Amino acid sequence: MINEKGNISIQTENIFPIIKKWLYSEKDIFLRELVSNASDAISKLKKLSDIGEAKLTKDYKPKITVSVNKEKGTLAISDNGIGMTGEEVKKYINQIAFSGAKDFIEKYKDKTDDQQIIGHFGLGFYSAFMVSSKVRIDTLSYQEGQSAVAWESEGDTEYSMEGSDKKDVGTTVTLFLADDSKEFLDTWKVREILRKYFAFLQYEIYLVDENEKKDDKKDTEEKPINNTSPLWLKNPRDCTDEEYKSFYHEVFTDFNDPLFWIHINMDYPFNMKGIIYFPKLKHEFETIEGKIKLFYNQVFVADNIKEVIPEFLMLLKGCLDCPDLPLNVSRSFLQNEGYVDRISAHITKKVADKLQLLFKKDRENYEKYWEDINPFVKYGCMREPKFFDRVKNILIYKTINGKFLTQEEYLEENKESDKKIYYVNDEKQQAQYIRMFKDNSMDAVVLNTMIDTHFISFMEAENKDIKFLRVDADIIDNMKDENSKEEDNKSLQEKLEKII
């Protein structure tokens, strides 16, 4: 039986205070790191089983359990994965995991924001000491004939190892929470963190309140807190509209239905799956708040990572799972990463393709959606030249006569405008000018949102021979027939004077 004490490392300073101090404001990542380790342990066991090197019972079911015990002040993460032998504990915990944590700290502790590691992935097992005064590991290897082992450390470089009474294959990491981390004994808080990072983890996660379990007289079946099969994993052909809407409501707690969506499912030249939704947007561009959630193998990384997601897409809502995304890198590295550029370009293309398809195959609904999506489309045009190139011919404008016309259609219907596009930016204040236009069988487009001021300038820069003119810029010159009779001009002048 193992019974020993030792030092994790004799070559380095104590990194534990650094871990606690440096990541104090993001303490909840310890739970993400430990549950991720548990998930990896299960994946390793399943792979060994697939190649015949490990035997699993017929009723084997991958499972991760997070247990809260307020009386003892502990939080435990258990898995039924590969487990470890005594030698593996010494090698992994005392050497590999420690070296990884040390390298992680040294590499990123003094970096600026754009050099910080994305989501602070990579700290691994030693993130447990962010919140613990003591950590204990109980583990039993899948290998036949092995004995269970316990490893323990109180947050310094010393550790102890002994035999454990653990009966089932797998690993349990028990955190004895420090006084400044007792909030993690709150079951609701722990559930919230688990839902944040692991709402779609591939293995079931169960949350257990040990104190409630003793008093609970109800015979209720345990339910996992996560959905192991998110909709983005299904073939788009097998998904119903109701499933898309239900998934949207579940993820974004938005009671409104999305207008439409794009299901991305690709394996080549890179692996990326996800769903991007076009929500019912508010009218004013400045008030639009979207959320694109980035996942790595079904584990949440962060919202709206501008180094990966084109900025204009952040007005939308969606989930993107990118298993090939390098996580142990800084934001500045991602900015120069070719893989990330390809992701961004592909997403942009898919969004543009969807809009083109709607315009060509379902123009009626495209026009209905335009009121909601036009701020996003216009902003995308101004931010992404490639996006503008793809959608410039399907940009439509609502007119004072209730039509929706592309620029080409407007100029075709208003040939006498001489490549001028007349527009209204305040239908109430310009009501009499609108009537005068209609009286003269003329049309004008409605451009009345905050973004339209910038969009007009952008469109004029892109189309040097096109000019946007406000309907009240020069009322007489705006009339259809500039050579009309003198009495008509007099009548128009009287109307203008009356307006003034």
C-alpha positions in Angstrom: 0.0 0.0 0.0 1.2 3.5 -0.9 2.0 5.8 2.0 4.3 8.6 1.2 4.9 12.3 1.4 6.9 14.5 -0.9 7.3 17.8 -2.7 5.5 18.5 -6.0 8.5 20.4 -7.2 11.8 21.6 -5.7 12.8 23.8 -8.6 10.2 26.4 -8.6 8.5 29.1 -6.4 5.2 28.3 -4.9 2.7 29.1 -7.7 -0.4 28.6 -5.6 -0.6 32.2 -4.2 -0.1 33.4 -7.8 -3.0 31.3 -9.1 -5.3 32.6 -6.3 -4.3 36.3 -6.8 -4.1 36.4 -10.6 -7.4 34.8 -11.4 -9.4 36.0 -8.4 -12.0 37.8 -10.5 -12.6 34.7 -12.6 -12.7 32.1 -9.9 -15.5 30.0 -11.4 -13.2 28.7 -14.2 -11.8 26.2 -11.7 -15.1 24.2 -12.1 -14.8 24.4 -15.9 -11.3 23.0 -15.8 -12.1 20.2 -13.3 -15.2 19.1 -15.1 -13.3 19.3 -18.5 -10.7 16.9 -17.0 -13.5 14.6 -15.9 -14.9 14.6 -19.4 -11.5 13.9 -20.9 -11.1 10.9 -18.5 -14.3 9.4 -19.8 -13.3 10.0 -23.4 -10.0 8.2 -22.8 -11.7 5.2 -21.3 -14.2 5.0 -24.2 -11.4 5.2 -26.7 -9.5 2.3 -24.9 -12.7 0.3 -25.0 -13.1 0.9 -28.7 -9.7 -0.5 -29.5 -10.2 -3.4 -27.1 -7.8 -2.3 -24.3 -10.5 -1.7 -21.7 -13.6 -3.7 -20.8 -16.8 -1.8 -20.1 -19.9 -3.4 -18.7 -23.0 -3.5 -20.9 -24.8 -1.0 -18.7 -21.8 1.4 -18.6 -23.1 5.0 -18.8 -20.7 7.9 -18.8 -21.4 10.2 -15.9 -20.0 13.2 -14.1 -21.3 14.1 -10.6 -20.7 17.4 -8.8 -21.6 17.1 -5.1 -22.0 20.0 -2.7 -21.7 19.4 1.1 -22.3 22.5 3.2 -21.7 20.7 6.5 -18.3 19.6 5.5 -17.5 22.6 3.4 -16.6 20.5 0.3 -17.3 20.5 -3.4 -16.5 17.2 -5.2 -16.2 16.4 -8.9 -16.5 12.7 -9.7 -16.3 10.8 -13.0 -16.4 7.1 -14.1 -13.6 7.6 -16.5 -10.2 6.0 -16.9 -8.9 6.6 -13.4 -5.2 6.6 -12.4 -2.7 4.2 -10.8 -0.4 5.4 -8.0 2.5 5.9 -10.5 0.2 7.8 -12.8 -0.9 10.1 -10.0 2.7 10.9 -9.2 3.5 11.5 -12.9 0.4 13.4 -13.9 -0.4 15.4 -10.8 3.1 16.0 -9.5 4.9 16.6 -12.8 2.8 17.0 -16.0 -0.2 18.9 -14.6 2.1 21.0 -12.3 4.4 21.9 -15.1 1.5 22.8 -17.3 0.0 25.1 -14.7 3.4 26.7 -14.0 4.0 27.3 -17.7 0.5 28.7 -18.0 1.1 31.2 -15.2 4.5 32.3 -16.4 3.3 32.7 -19.9 0.2 34.8 -19.3 0.4 36.5 -15.8 1.9 39.8 -17.0 0.2 40.0 -20.4 -2.0 42.9 -21.7 -5.7 42.2 -22.5 -5.1 41.3 -26.1 -2.3 38.9 -25.1 -4.4 37.1 -22.5 -5.3 33.5 -23.1 -8.8 33.0 -24.5 -11.1 32.1 -21.6 -8.0 31.2 -19.5 -8.2 27.6 -20.7 -5.2 25.4 -19.8 -4.7 25.9 -16.0 -6.1 22.4 -15.5 -6.2 20.5 -12.2 -4.3 23.2 -10.2 -7.1 25.7 -10.8 -8.6 23.8 -7.8 -6.3 25.8 -5.5 -8.0 29.0 -6.6 -10.8 28.3 -4.2 -9.4 25.5 -1.8 -7.4 25.3 1.3 -7.0 21.6 0.7 -7.5 19.3 -2.3 -7.9 15.5 -2.2 -8.0 13.1 -5.1 -9.4 9.5 -4.8 -8.9 7.5 -7.9 -9.0 3.9 -9.1 -7.5 2.8 -12.5 -9.4 0.8 -15.1 -6.5 -1.6 -15.2 -7.1 -4.9 -13.5 -5.4 -5.6 -10.2 -4.8 -1.9 -9.3 -5.5 -0.4 -5.9 -7.3 2.8 -5.3 -5.0 5.8 -4.4 -5.6 9.0 -2.5 -3.5 12.2 -3.1 -3.7 15.3 -0.9 -2.2 18.8 -0.7 -2.9 21.9 1.3 -2.0 24.4 -1.4 1.7 24.4 -1.1 4.4 22.3 -2.7 4.0 19.4 -0.3 1.7 16.4 -0.9 0.9 13.1 0.7 -0.3 9.8 -0.9 -2.0 6.8 0.6 -4.4 4.1 -0.1 -8.1 4.9 -0.8 -11.3 3.1 -0.1 -12.7 4.1 -3.5 -14.5 1.1 -5.0 -15.5 2.2 -8.5 -13.2 3.0 -11.5 -12.8 6.7 -12.0 -11.7 9.8 -10.1 -13.1 12.0 -7.4 -11.5 15.4 -6.8 -12.7 16.9 -3.4 -12.2 20.6 -2.7 -12.1 21.7 0.9 -13.2 25.3 0.1 -11.3 28.2 1.6 -13.1 30.8 3.7 -13.2 33.3 0.9 -14.8 30.8 -1.5 -17.8 29.5 0.5 -20.1 30.9 -2.1 -19.4 27.7 -4.1 -21.4 25.8 -1.4 -24.5 27.4 -2.9 -26.1 24.7 -5.1 -27.8 27.3 -7.2 -24.5 29.1 -7.9 -22.8 25.9 -8.8 -25.7 24.9 -11.1 -25.4 28.3 -12.8 -21.7 27.8 -13.5 -22.2 24.3 -14.8 -25.0 25.5 -17.1 -22.9 28.3 -18.3 -20.0 26.1 -19.4 -21.5 22.6 -19.8 -25.1 23.1 -20.9 -24.2 20.9 -24.0 -21.4 18.7 -22.7 -21.4 15.3 -24.4 -21.6 13.4 -21.1 -24.4 13.7 -18.5 -23.6 15.9 -15.5 -25.5 15.5 -12.2 -25.6 18.0 -9.4 -26.1 16.6 -5.9 -26.7 18.4 -2.7 -25.4 16.0 -0.1 -27.2 17.6 2.8 -30.6 17.7 1.0 -30.1 14.1 0.0 -30.1 13.0 3.6 -33.4 14.8 4.4 -35.1 14.2 1.0 -38.0 11.8 1.4 -39.2 12.2 -2.1 -38.6 9.4 -4.6 -37.4 11.5 -7.5 -35.3 10.3 -10.4 -32.1 12.2 -10.9 -32.0 14.3 -14.0 -28.8 15.6 -15.8 -28.4 19.4 -15.8 -27.2 19.4 -19.4 -28.4 18.5 -22.9 -25.8 16.0 -24.4 -27.2 16.4 -27.9 -27.5 20.0 -28.9 -29.4 20.7 -32.0 -26.4 21.8 -34.0 -25.1 18.2 -34.0 -28.1 17.0 -36.0 -28.3 17.0 -39.7 -30.1 20.2 -40.8 -32.5 18.0 -42.9 -33.6 16.2 -39.8 -34.5 19.4 -37.8 -37.9 20.9 -37.6 -38.8 24.6 -37.4 -40.2 23.9 -33.9 -36.9 22.3 -32.8 -35.0 25.4 -34.0 -37.3 27.7 -32.2 -37.3 25.7 -29.0 -33.5 25.6 -29.0 -33.4 29.3 -29.5 -35.7 29.9 -26.5 -33.7 27.5 -24.4 -30.3 29.1 -25.1 -31.2 32.8 -25.2 -34.2 33.0 -23.0 -35.9 35.2 -25.6 -39.7 34.7 -25.7 -39.9 36.0 -29.3 -39.4 33.6 -32.1 -36.4 34.2 -34.3 -37.1 35.4 -37.9 -35.0 32.7 -39.5 -31.7 30.8 -39.0 -28.7 29.3 -40.6 -27.5 25.8 -39.7 -23.8 25.4 -40.2 -22.6 21.8 -40.5 -19.2 21.3 -42.1 -16.2 18.9 -41.7 -13.9 20.2 -44.4 -11.6 22.1 -44.8 -12.2 22.6 -41.1 -14.6 21.3 -38.5 -17.4 23.7 -37.5 -21.0 23.3 -36.5 -23.5 25.7 -35.2 -26.8 27.6 -35.6 -27.0 31.4 -36.2 -30.3 33.0 -35.6 -31.7 36.3 -36.9 -33.7 37.6 -33.9 -36.5 40.1 -34.1 -34.4 43.2 -33.7 -35.2 46.6 -32.2 -35.6 49.4 -34.7 -32.6 51.5 -33.5 -29.2 50.2 -34.4 -27.6 51.4 -31.2 -29.9 49.3 -29.0 -29.2 46.0 -30.8 -27.5 43.4 -28.6 -26.7 40.1 -30.0 -24.8 37.1 -28.6 -22.7 34.6 -30.5 -21.7 31.8 -28.1 -18.4 30.0 -29.0 -18.0 26.4 -28.0 -15.0 24.0 -28.1 -16.2 20.4 -28.3 -19.5 21.4 -26.7 -17.8 23.3 -23.8 -18.6 27.0 -23.7 -15.6 29.3 -24.3 -16.9 32.8 -24.4 -19.5 35.2 -25.9 -18.7 37.4 -28.9 -15.0 36.7 -29.4 -14.3 39.4 -32.0 -11.1 37.6 -33.1 -13.1 34.7 -34.3 -16.6 36.0 -35.1 -17.0 38.9 -37.6 -18.0 42.0 -35.7 -21.2 42.6 -37.5 -22.4 39.1 -36.8 -22.5 40.0 -33.1 -25.8 41.7 -33.7 -27.2 38.3 -34.2 -27.6 35.3 -31.8 -26.2 31.9 -32.2 -23.9 29.0 -31.1 -20.8 27.9 -32.9 -18.8 24.8 -32.0 -15.2 24.9 -33.3 -13.3 21.8 -32.2 -10.2 22.9 -34.1 -9.9 26.3 -32.4 -6.6 26.7 -30.6 -7.5 27.6 -27.0 -4.2 27.9 -25.3 -3.3 31.0 -27.2 -3.7 34.7 -26.8 -6.2 37.0 -28.5 -3.4 38.7 -30.4 -2.3 35.3 -31.8 -5.8 34.6 -33.0 -5.9 37.8 -34.9 -3.1 36.4 -37.1 -4.3 32.9 -37.3 -5.2 31.6 -40.7 -7.7 29.1 -39.4 -9.6 31.9 -37.7 -9.7 33.9 -40.9 -11.2 31.0 -42.7 -13.9 30.6 -40.0 -14.8 34.2 -40.2 -14.9 34.2 -44.0 -17.0 31.0 -44.1 -19.6 32.4 -41.6 -19.8 35.6 -43.6 -20.4 33.7 -46.8 -23.1 31.5 -45.2 -25.0 34.5 -43.9 -24.9 36.2 -47.3 -25.9 33.0 -49.1 -29.0 32.7 -46.8 -30.0 36.3 -47.5 -29.6 35.8 -51.2 -31.7 32.6 -51.1 -34.5 34.3 -49.2 -34.5 37.2 -51.7 -34.6 34.9 -54.7 -36.9 32.2 -53.4 -39.1 33.9 -50.8 -39.1 37.6 -51.6 -42.4 38.2 -49.8 -41.0 37.1 -46.4 -37.6 38.8 -47.2 -39.5 42.1 -47.4 -41.4 41.3 -44.2 -38.1 40.6 -42.4 -36.4 43.7 -43.8 -37.7 46.0 -41.1 -35.9 43.9 -38.5 -32.8 42.8 -40.3 -31.9 46.0 -42.3 -29.7 47.5 -39.5 -27.7 44.3 -39.3 -27.3 44.1 -43.1 -26.4 47.7 -43.5 -23.8 47.5 -40.7 -22.4 44.3 -42.2 -22.0 46.0 -45.6 -20.1 48.9 -44.0 -17.8 46.6 -41.9 -17.2 43.7 -44.3 -16.3 44.4 -48.0 -16.8 40.8 -48.9 -20.2 40.7 -47.3 -21.2 43.9 -49.2 -20.1 42.4 -52.5 -22.4 39.4 -51.9 -25.5 41.3 -50.9 -25.3 44.7 -52.7 -27.8 43.6 -55.3 -30.4 42.4 -52.7 -30.4 45.5 -50.6 -33.9 46.8 -50.6 -35.5 50.1 -49.6 -39.1 50.6 -48.3 -40.7 53.4 -50.3 -43.3 56.0 -49.4 -45.7 54.1 -51.7 -45.3 50.9 -49.6 -43.1 49.0 -52.0 -39.8 47.4 -51.3 -37.3 48.1 -54.1 -33.7 47.4 -54.8 -31.6 50.3 -55.9 -31.8 49.1 -59.5 -35.6 48.7 -59.3 -36.0 52.2 -57.9 -34.0 53.8 -60.6 -35.8 51.8 -63.3 -39.2 52.9 -61.9 -38.0 56.5 -61.5 -36.0 57.1 -64.6 -36.7 60.8 -64.5 -34.8 61.0 -61.2 -31.5 61.0 -63.2 -29.7 58.5 -60.9 -30.9 60.4 -57.8 -32.5 58.5 -55.0 -34.9 60.6 -53.0 -35.3 59.7 -49.4 -37.4 60.6 -46.3 -35.8 60.5 -42.9 -38.8 61.8 -40.8 -42.2 60.8 -42.2 -44.1 63.0 -39.8 -42.1 66.2 -40.3 -41.9 65.6 -44.0 -45.5 64.5 -44.5 -46.4 67.4 -46.8 -43.4 66.8 -49.0 -44.3 63.1 -49.2 -47.8 64.1 -50.3 -46.3 66.4 -53.0 -44.2 63.6 -54.3 -47.2 61.3 -54.5 -49.2 64.0 -56.2 -46.5 64.1 -58.8 -46.4 60.3 -59.2 -42.9 60.2 -57.7 -41.5 57.8 -55.2 -38.9 58.2 -52.4 -37.3 55.7 -50.0 -37.6 55.7 -46.3 -34.2 55.9 -44.5 -35.1 56.8 -40.9 -32.8 54.9 -38.5 -29.6 56.2 -36.9 -27.4 53.9 -39.1 -28.9 55.3 -42.3 -27.0 58.6 -42.1 -23.7 56.6 -42.3 -25.2 54.1 -44.8 -26.1 56.9 -47.3 -22.5 58.2 -47.2 -21.2 54.6 -47.7 -23.5 53.9 -50.6 -22.6 57.1 -52.4 -18.9 56.3 -51.9 -19.5 52.8 -53.4 -21.6 54.2 -56.3 -20.0 57.4 -57.5 -22.8 58.1 -60.1 -25.6 57.7 -57.5 -26.7 60.6 -55.3 -29.1 60.4 -52.3 -31.2 63.5 -51.9 -33.6 64.3 -49.1 -37.1 65.1 -50.3 -37.0 68.6 -48.8 -33.5 69.4 -50.0 -34.8 71.4 -52.9 -38.5 71.0 -53.3 -38.9 72.5 -56.7 -36.1 70.7 -58.4 -37.4 67.5 -56.9 -40.6 67.6 -59.0 -41.0 65.2 -61.8 -41.3 67.7 -64.6 -38.8 70.5 -64.1 -40.1 72.2 -67.2 -43.8 72.3 -66.2 -45.9 75.3 -66.8 -45.4 78.5 -64.9 -48.7 78.2 -63.1 -47.8 74.8 -61.8 -44.5 76.2 -60.4 -46.5 78.9 -58.8 -48.8 76.4 -57.2 -45.9 74.4 -55.9 -44.3 77.5 -54.5 -47.5 78.3 -52.7 -47.5 74.8 -51.2 -43.8 75.3 -50.1 -44.6 78.6 -48.5 -47.5 77.1 -46.7 -45.3 74.3 -45.3 -42.7 76.9 -44.1 
